[in-house]
Amino acid sequence: MKPFYEVLRDNQTSVHFVRNGNYIFRPHFHSAFEILVVKKGRCPVTVNGKDYVVTDGQIAFFDSFEIHGYYDNDDKDCDTMVVIFPVTFAEKFIAKKGDGRLNDFVITDAQLCETLIDLVEKFIAPNFSQDVTSAGVELFLSLLYPKLNFSNTERGASQNLVMDVLKYLNISFKEDVNLNTVSKKFGYTPAHVSRVFNKYVKKTIKEFVNDLRIEYVLKRLDDLPKPSITDLIYQAGFNSAQTYYRNLAKYNKN
């Protein structure tokens, strides 16, 4: 199953929290940090193409842009939590870990599992102020960090390029961006950018930009009281309503 870039996750600015949910999600990646805590039971996952089972007293840490997913779990009595932190909440943590890669994404520490769940439920999951949530996230990551084993191995050049392009497109999709403008910005040939981007994202840059524009329109159609769809189409970067609807049909087939 092809992994995909979870655009909507990276467009969210708040902490996402699920307790004892039905975690079935095909392989994906995003810039946000994702943590699975299994207090009791078992939770099958996939990480970078390999299958694992996270069990009692274990914590799984999915780093930025690591490909991960969740399989159907037949353990109906498990006690679990998934929490996702946007990178804006984790600046100190990012500075500490630098470009290091995790040697092992699973930590075994039953006491820490209980502590992290309690911390999230009391200070992060409730509708507190931004300052309280930020302090809760910082404490969460400071407790987790000493248990994580990072190596000095950096990501490959291709993966760094894809990460940079994804971040740039998420900011600039409303502008006149295409393969040539992206290639020029990052100093590579269009053929190289196209090949590397398609390898990781499984889409062309044009298709990906159109998806971002469509999601911009659809989100604002839901959020605004009386939106003008024509205005939204042009705001998103489409040059005509016809282009929008043609790409929307392709988007709905995926």
Buried (B, 14 or more C-beta within 10 A) or exposed (E): EEBBBBBEBBBEEEBBBBBBEEBEBEBBBBBBBBBBBBBBBBBBBBBEEEEBBBBBBBBBBBBBBBBBBBBEBEBEEBBBBBBBBBBEBBEEBEEBBEEBBBEEBBBBBBEBBBBBBEBBEEBBBEEBEEEEBBBBBBBBBEBBBEEBEBEEEEBEEBBEBBBEBBEBBBEBBBEEBEBEBBBEBEEBEBEBBBEBBBEBBEBBBEBBBBBBBBBBBBEBEEEEEEEEEEEBBBBBBBEEEEBBEEBBEEBEEE
